[in-house]
Amino acid sequence: MIERVFVKQGIRKLELENYLKKELDRAGFTGLEIVKTPLVTRIVLSVTRPGLAIGKEGQNIRQLTEEISSRFGVDNPQLEIQETPHASLNALAIVNKMAALLERGFSWRSIAFRTVNDIMGAGAQGAELVLSGKLAGKGGRKRKQRIAVGYMKKVGEQTKLVDYAKASAYPKAGAIGIKLRIIHPGVVFPDKINVQELLAHLVEPTAEEKAAAEKEKAAEAAETKEEKPAAKKKRTTKDAKEKAEKASKKKKEAGKEKAVAKEGKKVKVKTAKEVKAVKKEPKAEEKKEETKVEEKKE
């Protein structure tokens, strides 16, 4: 008997949802939530365009509250309009928008590829769009077109994490069915989780393991301390050898420079003597010539 009550509540909610879809089609209706309180029944409506849902001075909300209370038998309904977060990644909102564009006469190809690109640009992990029906136009046969991008889950319990929606468009050529699956950016699937990493953080080490880890750390610290002075000694010996080699090279270079300077001085002295000898030689020749001239005169 109790089951029938729950079934009736579910049917009533489904009828209410279908009614609000028709009434708030232009506002972009995406879902509702019913919260019962002792005084009031709160109905939260998720909409992509809240302004169209509220209407001028709240006229649309008043009409909807009166209709819901009289038609569906809801006690003291109180409607609340809420904007859908991340409308660019909401499958139901995107599907309804596509259906409206197809009914206006836009090309299905441009609509389909543009929507998939927009979904992936918004940060989705994966998207799959399936269009089936009268895509070929007037006189053409029905066909099916699938556009898939990124990562997607289609089987098993993990499909509950995938945002799925479908809708039907009725252009002049014929009916077109739309199915859309989206994996949102923050979704983490169970097969992508590393259980060992999670358990390593959760499980605390025992007292023995802690003591062993501390001993290993102490041994490593002692090894590093022993290695450091040895490395310093090696560095000091290397530095001393390099300094000694540099000093010896400097001494050798200084000795070479001194030897070169002495050789230069000797060469200068020799050249001065030669110059004097050269200057003296013509004087002797001149004397000989003078003696010859005197002999001839005599």
C-alpha positions in Angstrom: 0.0 0.0 0.0 2.8 2.4 0.8 4.4 1.7 -2.5 1.4 3.2 -4.3 1.8 6.5 -2.5 5.5 6.7 -3.7 4.4 5.8 -7.3 1.7 8.5 -7.3 4.3 11.1 -6.1 6.7 10.1 -8.8 4.0 10.3 -11.5 2.9 13.7 -10.2 6.5 15.0 -10.3 6.9 13.7 -13.9 3.7 15.4 -15.1 4.8 18.6 -13.4 8.2 18.5 -15.0 6.6 18.0 -18.5 4.2 20.9 -17.9 7.1 23.2 -16.8 9.2 22.2 -19.8 6.4 23.4 -22.2 5.8 26.6 -20.2 9.4 27.5 -19.7 10.8 26.4 -23.0 12.1 29.8 -24.0 13.7 30.3 -20.6 15.8 27.1 -20.9 14.2 24.8 -18.3 16.8 22.2 -17.1 15.2 20.7 -14.0 13.2 21.1 -10.8 13.6 20.1 -7.1 10.6 19.8 -4.7 11.2 20.4 -1.0 8.3 19.8 1.4 8.0 21.8 4.7 5.2 21.9 7.3 3.9 25.2 5.9 5.0 25.5 2.3 6.0 23.2 -0.7 9.1 24.8 -2.2 9.7 24.1 -5.9 13.1 25.2 -7.1 13.3 25.6 -10.9 16.7 25.6 -12.7 16.7 27.8 -15.7 19.3 29.2 -18.1 17.6 32.6 -18.5 16.0 33.6 -15.2 14.6 36.9 -16.6 12.3 35.2 -19.0 11.1 32.8 -16.4 10.2 35.5 -13.9 8.5 37.8 -16.4 7.5 41.4 -16.1 7.1 42.2 -12.3 6.8 38.4 -11.5 3.7 37.8 -13.6 4.9 34.4 -15.0 5.6 33.1 -11.5 2.1 34.1 -10.2 0.4 32.3 -13.1 2.6 29.2 -12.7 1.9 29.0 -8.9 -1.9 29.3 -9.4 -1.8 26.6 -12.2 0.3 24.2 -10.1 -1.9 24.5 -7.0 -5.2 24.0 -9.0 -4.0 21.4 -11.6 -1.6 19.2 -9.7 -3.0 19.6 -6.1 0.2 20.9 -4.5 -0.4 22.6 -1.1 0.9 26.2 -0.9 3.4 26.0 -3.7 6.3 28.5 -3.6 8.3 28.8 -6.7 12.0 29.8 -6.7 14.0 30.5 -9.9 17.6 29.4 -9.9 20.1 29.9 -12.7 21.7 26.7 -13.9 25.5 26.7 -13.1 27.8 25.9 -16.1 25.0 26.1 -18.7 27.6 25.5 -21.4 28.2 22.0 -19.9 24.6 21.1 -19.1 23.4 18.3 -21.5 19.7 19.1 -21.2 20.1 22.8 -21.9 22.4 22.2 -24.9 20.0 19.6 -26.4 16.9 21.9 -26.1 18.9 24.7 -27.7 19.9 22.5 -30.6 16.3 21.3 -31.1 15.1 25.0 -31.2 17.8 25.8 -33.8 16.9 22.8 -36.0 13.2 23.7 -36.0 14.1 27.3 -37.1 15.8 25.8 -40.2 19.5 26.0 -39.5 21.9 23.3 -40.9 22.3 20.3 -38.6 25.9 20.0 -39.6 27.0 23.5 -38.5 24.9 23.2 -35.3 26.4 19.8 -34.3 30.0 20.6 -34.9 29.8 24.0 -33.3 28.1 22.6 -30.1 30.7 19.8 -29.7 33.6 22.4 -30.1 31.9 24.7 -27.5 31.6 21.8 -25.1 35.2 20.8 -25.4 36.3 24.4 -25.2 34.4 24.7 -21.9 36.7 22.1 -20.4 34.8 18.8 -20.8 36.8 15.5 -20.7 34.7 14.1 -23.5 31.5 14.5 -25.5 29.4 12.3 -27.8 26.6 13.7 -30.0 24.2 11.4 -32.0 21.7 12.8 -34.5 19.3 10.4 -36.2 16.3 11.0 -38.5 15.6 13.2 -41.6 19.1 14.7 -41.9 19.3 14.4 -45.7 16.4 16.9 -46.3 13.3 16.6 -48.4 13.2 13.4 -50.4 16.2 11.8 -48.6 16.2 8.7 -46.5 16.7 8.7 -42.8 20.3 8.4 -41.5 22.4 8.6 -38.4 25.4 10.8 -37.6 27.7 10.4 -34.6 30.3 12.9 -33.5 32.6 11.9 -30.6 35.5 13.7 -29.0 37.7 12.9 -26.0 37.0 10.2 -23.3 33.7 8.6 -22.8 32.1 5.8 -20.7 29.0 4.0 -22.1 28.6 0.8 -20.2 28.4 -0.2 -16.5 27.9 1.6 -13.2 30.2 4.4 -14.2 27.7 5.7 -16.8 25.9 7.4 -13.9 28.7 9.9 -13.7 28.1 10.9 -17.4 25.6 13.7 -18.1 23.1 12.4 -20.6 20.1 14.1 -22.3 18.0 13.6 -25.4 15.4 15.6 -27.3 13.4 15.6 -30.5 13.3 18.4 -33.2 10.5 18.6 -35.8 11.7 20.7 -38.8 9.7 20.8 -42.1 11.6 17.9 -43.7 11.0 15.5 -40.8 11.8 14.6 -37.2 15.4 14.5 -35.9 16.4 12.8 -32.6 19.3 14.3 -30.5 21.3 12.4 -27.9 24.1 14.0 -26.0 26.6 12.6 -23.5 29.1 14.9 -21.6 31.8 14.1 -19.0 32.3 17.1 -16.8 35.9 18.4 -16.0 35.9 17.4 -12.3 34.6 13.8 -12.7 37.0 11.1 -11.5 36.2 7.5 -12.5 37.0 4.5 -10.2 39.3 2.9 -12.7 41.4 6.0 -12.8 42.1 6.0 -9.0 45.3 4.5 -7.7 44.2 2.7 -4.5 47.8 2.1 -3.2 48.5 5.8 -3.1 45.3 6.5 -1.2 46.0 3.7 1.3 49.6 4.9 1.8 48.3 8.2 3.1 45.6 6.7 5.3 47.5 3.8 6.9 49.8 4.9 9.7 53.2 3.2 10.1 53.9 1.1 13.2 56.4 1.9 16.0 58.9 -0.6 14.6 58.7 1.0 11.1 59.1 4.5 12.6 62.2 3.4 14.6 63.7 1.8 11.5 63.1 4.9 9.4 64.8 7.1 12.1 67.8 4.8 12.2 68.2 5.0 8.4 68.0 8.8 8.6 70.6 8.9 11.3 72.9 6.6 9.3 72.5 8.8 6.2 73.3 11.9 8.2 76.5 10.4 9.7 77.7 9.3 6.2 77.1 12.8 4.8 79.1 14.3 7.8 82.0 11.9 7.1 82.0 12.7 3.5 82.1 16.4 3.9 85.5 16.8 5.6 87.1 14.3 3.2 85.9 16.4 0.3 87.2 19.6 2.0 90.7 18.0 2.4 90.7 17.0 -1.3 89.8 20.5 -2.2 92.6 22.0 -0.1 95.2 19.7 -1.5 94.1 20.5 -5.1 94.1 24.2 -4.4 97.7 24.0 -2.9 99.0 22.1 -5.9 97.4 24.6 -8.3 99.0 27.5 -6.4 102.4 25.8 -6.5 102.2 25.2 -10.2 101.2 28.8 -10.9 104.1 30.1 -8.8 106.6 27.9 -10.6 105.2 29.0 -14.0 105.5 32.7 -12.9 109.2 32.1 -11.8 110.1 30.5 -15.2 108.5 33.3 -17.1 110.3 35.9 -15.1 113.7 34.1 -15.7 113.0 34.0 -19.4 112.2 37.7 -19.5 115.5 38.5 -17.7 117.5 36.4 -20.2 115.9 38.1 -23.2 116.6 41.5 -21.7 120.4 40.7 -21.2 120.7 39.4 -24.8 119.1 42.7 -26.1 121.6 44.8 -24.2 124.6 42.8 -25.7 123.3 43.2 -29.1 123.0 47.0 -28.6 126.6 47.2 -27.5 128.0 45.3 -30.4 126.2 47.4 -32.9 127.6 50.6 -31.3 131.2 49.3 -31.6 130.6 48.3 -35.2 129.3 51.8 -36.0 132.5 53.3 -34.5 134.7 51.0 -36.5 132.8 51.8 -39.7 133.3 55.5 -38.9 137.0 55.1 -38.3 137.8 53.1 -41.5 137.1 55.9 -44.0 139.5 58.2 -42.1 142.4 55.7 -42.6 141.6 55.5 -46.4 141.6 59.3 -46.5 145.1 59.3 -44.9 146.5 56.9 -47.5 145.1 59.0 -50.3 146.7 62.1 -48.8 150.1 60.4 -48.6 149.8 59.3 -52.3 149.0 62.8 -53.4 152.0 64.2 -51.5 154.4 61.6 -53.1 153.2 62.6 -56.6 153.8 66.3 -55.8 157.3 65.6 -54.8 
